[in-house]
């Protein structure tokens, strides 16, 4: 594993017990310049995860608590008239941060949800007809509660497609929860986290990730997996080419995290459920037959031929 990434993981594990996979996937999305949708019940450490990640890179952390009365201007910012200068001054919203936590994103209206769309896809926001760039790095981790649906607004397909990965935290084991209590006994562990990398070093890592080699047979494998989602009898709307690009970018970042300069089919197989599952629109037949998006993807992986080139020799 890349030594710098190892330092970040060890830093996060000072406050997150037993969540190595979630930490790795969060770093994958950050390195790939993507965003994460984190779906799980309250209290399992979603906010702590993104705060620990931000502190590890000494990045500017911003938090948006989504509520039904939140307005788009509360997210992107607003121009306010200054009577002293007799000019409008722009006051940036919380989206103008390095690491942004969009907490309970499905509790606000689609109009406000869409305020994130341009920022997440184009790294810019439009205010009063003026387009302002969002400085890199820019990473959004949005959370939503899968249990309480009262007063929520399901995320539209266009919004879901902007998230590189969708992951779940899950409850800790009994032993892990005991360790959580031990660490919380003498204060908040998050306050003891120190930065192990700078924002500039993070940008350099993001540049290096783009140079990770993807062999043509692996690209064909990714496209075949995507095509299978469009032909599945349970799927009403398969993944788009944006999803295939997302899979390639995530695979490059994952290979880099593991210390390799090339992507293997194993990288692709591991990441496909996290990249594709939230992008599938299933037919009613899938619900009647109790078939989930994750199960459909598992079947697609099982039946799709895998490139046989010996990547370990590269």
VMD Tcl script that draws the C-alpha trace (Angstrom):
set ca {
  {0.00 0.00 0.00}
  {1.13 3.55 -0.71}
  {2.90 4.76 2.45}
  {1.20 8.16 2.51}
  {-2.24 6.55 2.21}
  {-1.29 4.11 4.96}
  {-0.58 7.07 7.26}
  {-4.03 8.51 6.50}
  {-5.76 5.17 7.16}
  {-3.97 4.75 10.48}
  {-4.99 8.28 11.41}
  {-8.66 7.60 10.64}
  {-8.57 4.34 12.58}
  {-7.72 6.28 15.71}
  {-11.37 7.33 15.82}
  {-13.11 4.82 13.52}
  {-13.02 1.28 14.90}
  {-13.48 -1.64 12.49}
  {-14.31 0.51 9.46}
  {-11.20 -0.11 7.37}
  {-13.14 -0.80 4.17}
  {-15.25 2.36 4.51}
  {-12.11 4.39 5.17}
  {-10.36 2.92 2.11}
  {-13.36 3.56 -0.14}
  {-13.61 7.14 1.13}
  {-9.98 7.71 0.22}
  {-10.57 6.06 -3.18}
  {-13.33 8.57 -3.94}
  {-11.19 11.46 -2.72}
  {-8.21 10.40 -4.86}
  {-10.48 9.92 -7.88}
  {-11.99 13.39 -7.36}
  {-15.39 11.81 -6.84}
  {-18.09 11.98 -4.18}
  {-19.73 9.48 -1.83}
  {-23.31 8.71 -0.83}
  {-23.20 7.14 2.63}
  {-26.43 5.38 3.56}
  {-26.95 4.06 7.07}
  {-28.79 4.52 10.34}
  {-27.91 7.43 12.66}
  {-25.10 7.15 15.19}
  {-22.72 4.73 13.42}
  {-20.01 7.33 12.75}
  {-20.81 8.84 9.35}
  {-19.99 12.40 10.45}
  {-16.92 11.23 12.37}
  {-15.58 9.51 9.26}
  {-15.67 12.58 7.05}
  {-14.31 14.84 9.83}
  {-11.40 12.47 10.42}
  {-10.68 12.41 6.68}
  {-10.69 16.21 6.49}
  {-8.41 16.59 9.52}
  {-5.97 14.01 8.14}
  {-5.33 16.26 5.13}
  {-5.64 19.53 7.07}
  {-8.50 20.33 4.69}
  {-11.24 22.91 5.19}
  {-14.30 21.06 6.51}
  {-17.85 22.35 5.94}
  {-21.14 20.80 7.03}
  {-24.60 21.32 5.56}
  {-27.56 20.06 7.60}
  {-30.29 19.46 5.04}
  {-33.79 20.31 6.26}
  {-37.13 20.80 4.45}
  {-36.83 24.61 4.63}
  {-33.24 24.80 3.32}
  {-32.84 27.02 0.24}
  {-30.35 26.68 -2.64}
  {-28.73 29.96 -1.56}
  {-28.05 28.38 1.84}
  {-25.87 25.86 0.01}
  {-24.07 27.83 -2.72}
  {-24.06 31.31 -1.17}
  {-25.75 34.64 -1.80}
  {-24.96 38.17 -3.01}
  {-25.72 40.83 -0.38}
  {-25.85 44.58 -1.00}
  {-23.28 46.57 0.95}
  {-24.56 50.14 1.48}
  {-21.05 51.42 2.26}
  {-19.58 50.37 -1.09}
  {-22.94 50.47 -2.90}
  {-22.08 47.13 -4.46}
  {-23.23 43.54 -4.09}
  {-20.80 41.29 -2.25}
  {-20.80 37.52 -2.63}
  {-20.84 35.52 0.57}
  {-19.94 31.92 -0.23}
  {-22.03 29.08 1.11}
  {-20.75 25.91 2.77}
  {-20.31 24.19 -0.59}
  {-17.14 26.27 -0.95}
  {-15.05 23.89 1.14}
  {-12.42 21.22 0.62}
  {-14.43 18.47 2.34}
  {-18.19 18.96 2.57}
  {-20.59 16.85 4.63}
  {-24.11 16.97 3.17}
  {-25.96 15.53 6.14}
  {-29.34 13.84 5.53}
  {-29.47 15.07 1.95}
  {-32.84 13.39 1.30}
  {-34.59 15.60 3.89}
  {-34.56 18.67 1.66}
  {-36.48 19.47 -1.51}
  {-35.26 18.49 -4.99}
  {-34.76 22.20 -5.72}
  {-32.16 22.46 -2.96}
  {-30.68 19.04 -3.74}
  {-30.03 20.26 -7.26}
  {-27.91 23.09 -5.85}
  {-25.25 20.45 -5.32}
  {-25.44 19.12 -8.89}
  {-23.34 21.74 -10.67}
  {-20.78 21.82 -7.90}
  {-20.36 18.04 -7.80}
  {-20.16 17.60 -11.56}
  {-18.51 20.80 -12.80}
  {-16.67 21.99 -9.64}
  {-18.36 25.36 -10.03}
  {-21.51 27.22 -8.94}
  {-23.57 29.84 -10.74}
  {-24.71 32.86 -8.70}
  {-26.67 35.72 -10.28}
  {-25.53 34.61 -13.73}
  {-21.86 34.45 -12.73}
  {-20.02 31.13 -12.65}
  {-17.55 30.71 -9.79}
  {-15.04 27.88 -9.64}
  {-14.79 25.69 -6.56}
  {-11.17 25.25 -5.59}
  {-9.69 21.75 -5.54}
  {-9.65 19.49 -3.67}
  {-13.44 19.31 -3.46}
  {-15.04 16.25 -1.91}
  {-18.69 15.75 -0.93}
  {-19.86 13.00 1.36}
  {-23.65 12.96 1.55}
  {-25.55 10.90 4.11}
  {-29.08 9.60 4.13}
  {-31.10 7.49 6.57}
  {-32.62 4.40 4.88}
  {-35.09 3.79 7.74}
  {-37.05 7.01 8.28}
  {-38.83 7.86 5.03}
  {-41.40 10.27 6.48}
  {-40.67 13.80 5.31}
  {-37.94 12.75 2.87}
  {-37.45 13.36 -0.85}
  {-35.92 10.47 -2.82}
  {-32.82 11.51 -4.72}
  {-33.50 11.71 -8.49}
  {-31.43 9.59 -10.87}
  {-29.50 12.66 -12.07}
  {-28.40 13.39 -8.50}
  {-27.48 9.77 -7.74}
  {-25.38 9.60 -10.89}
  {-23.10 12.32 -9.51}
  {-21.93 10.10 -6.67}
  {-18.90 8.00 -7.51}
  {-19.63 5.43 -4.80}
  {-22.48 4.44 -2.53}
  {-21.38 2.72 0.68}
  {-22.82 1.64 4.02}
  {-21.20 1.82 7.46}
  {-22.95 -0.98 9.35}
  {-22.98 -1.57 13.10}
  {-19.72 -2.39 14.89}
  {-19.15 -5.81 16.44}
  {-19.49 -6.18 20.21}
  {-15.72 -6.03 20.76}
  {-15.42 -3.03 18.48}
  {-18.18 -1.22 20.34}
  {-16.43 -1.88 23.67}
  {-13.27 -0.34 22.20}
  {-15.32 2.66 21.05}
  {-16.46 3.16 24.64}
  {-12.88 2.94 25.91}
  {-11.67 5.60 23.51}
  {-14.63 7.89 24.22}
  {-14.22 7.56 27.98}
  {-11.62 10.32 28.24}
  {-12.94 12.85 25.75}
  {-13.53 12.96 22.01}
  {-10.94 11.03 19.96}
  {-11.54 13.25 16.91}
  {-10.00 16.19 18.78}
  {-6.69 14.30 19.03}
  {-6.40 13.75 15.27}
  {-3.51 15.59 13.63}
  {-2.89 16.18 9.93}
  {-0.52 13.68 8.31}
  {-0.63 15.18 4.79}
  {-1.20 18.65 3.38}
  {-3.80 19.70 0.83}
  {-1.00 20.22 -1.70}
  {0.23 16.67 -1.15}
  {-3.32 15.42 -1.68}
  {-3.46 17.25 -5.02}
  {-0.19 15.59 -6.02}
  {-1.63 12.16 -5.16}
  {-4.73 12.92 -7.25}
  {-2.48 13.74 -10.21}
  {-0.54 10.49 -9.77}
  {-3.79 8.49 -9.73}
  {-4.61 9.70 -13.24}
  {-1.41 8.06 -14.46}
  {-2.40 4.55 -13.28}
  {-2.46 2.28 -16.35}
  {-5.69 0.65 -17.53}
  {-5.11 -2.07 -20.13}
  {-7.56 -2.20 -23.07}
  {-8.87 -5.63 -22.08}
  {-9.80 -4.22 -18.66}
  {-11.56 -1.27 -20.29}
  {-13.51 -3.73 -22.47}
  {-14.38 -5.67 -19.31}
  {-15.78 -2.52 -17.69}
  {-17.85 -1.72 -20.77}
  {-19.21 -5.27 -20.91}
  {-20.30 -5.10 -17.26}
  {-22.05 -1.79 -17.95}
  {-23.73 -3.18 -21.07}
  {-25.06 -6.15 -19.13}
  {-26.93 -3.80 -16.77}
  {-28.74 -2.30 -19.76}
  {-29.84 -5.71 -21.01}
  {-30.93 -7.27 -17.72}
  {-34.61 -8.22 -17.57}
  {-35.01 -6.76 -14.07}
  {-33.48 -3.39 -14.96}
  {-35.54 -0.56 -16.40}
  {-32.60 1.82 -16.75}
  {-29.01 0.58 -16.79}
  {-25.88 2.56 -16.02}
  {-24.72 5.35 -18.30}
  {-21.26 5.95 -19.82}
  {-20.69 8.33 -16.89}
  {-20.88 5.28 -14.62}
  {-18.32 3.42 -16.74}
  {-15.95 6.38 -16.48}
  {-16.60 6.46 -12.73}
  {-15.70 2.76 -12.51}
  {-12.42 3.37 -14.35}
  {-11.50 6.37 -12.17}
  {-12.34 4.48 -8.98}
  {-10.34 1.46 -10.15}
  {-7.31 3.66 -10.84}
  {-7.54 5.16 -7.35}
  {-8.01 1.74 -5.72}
  {-5.00 0.30 -7.55}
  {-2.93 3.31 -6.46}
  {-4.09 2.85 -2.87}
  {-2.91 -0.76 -3.02}
  {0.49 0.36 -4.30}
  {0.11 -0.70 -7.94}
  {0.62 1.28 -11.14}
  {-1.99 -0.69 -13.10}
  {-5.62 -1.80 -12.72}
  {-6.55 -5.50 -12.52}
  {-9.91 -7.19 -13.16}
  {-10.06 -7.92 -9.41}
  {-10.06 -4.18 -8.72}
  {-12.98 -3.76 -11.11}
  {-14.98 -6.66 -9.64}
  {-14.54 -5.33 -6.12}
  {-15.69 -1.80 -7.00}
  {-18.57 -2.54 -9.39}
  {-21.23 -2.94 -6.64}
  {-20.23 0.37 -5.04}
  {-20.19 2.23 -8.37}
  {-23.20 0.69 -10.17}
  {-25.80 -0.31 -7.57}
  {-27.23 3.16 -6.84}
  {-27.40 3.97 -10.55}
  {-29.73 1.11 -11.54}
  {-33.46 1.77 -11.90}
  {-35.25 -1.53 -11.36}
  {-38.54 -2.71 -12.81}
  {-41.47 -3.61 -10.53}
  {-40.74 -7.29 -11.30}
  {-37.53 -7.00 -9.26}
  {-39.45 -5.91 -6.18}
  {-42.03 -8.66 -6.62}
  {-39.26 -11.25 -6.90}
  {-37.36 -9.67 -4.00}
  {-34.27 -9.02 -6.15}
  {-31.96 -6.15 -5.22}
  {-29.58 -4.11 -7.36}
  {-26.64 -5.67 -5.54}
  {-27.85 -9.19 -6.41}
  {-28.27 -8.23 -10.06}
  {-24.70 -6.92 -10.16}
  {-23.40 -10.09 -8.49}
  {-25.08 -12.19 -11.20}
  {-23.66 -9.97 -13.94}
  {-20.14 -10.30 -12.53}
  {-20.51 -14.08 -12.24}
  {-21.49 -14.55 -15.89}
  {-19.21 -11.98 -17.54}
  {-15.90 -13.41 -18.86}
  {-12.86 -12.01 -17.07}
  {-9.70 -10.92 -18.94}
  {-7.06 -13.60 -18.44}
  {-3.90 -11.56 -18.92}
  {-1.37 -12.09 -16.10}
  {-1.37 -8.55 -14.72}
  {1.03 -9.40 -11.91}
  {3.86 -9.61 -14.46}
  {3.49 -5.97 -15.56}
}
mol new
graphics top color blue
foreach p $ca { graphics top sphere $p radius 0.5 }
foreach p [lrange $ca 0 end-1] q [lrange $ca 1 end] { graphics top cylinder $p $q radius 0.2 }
display resetview
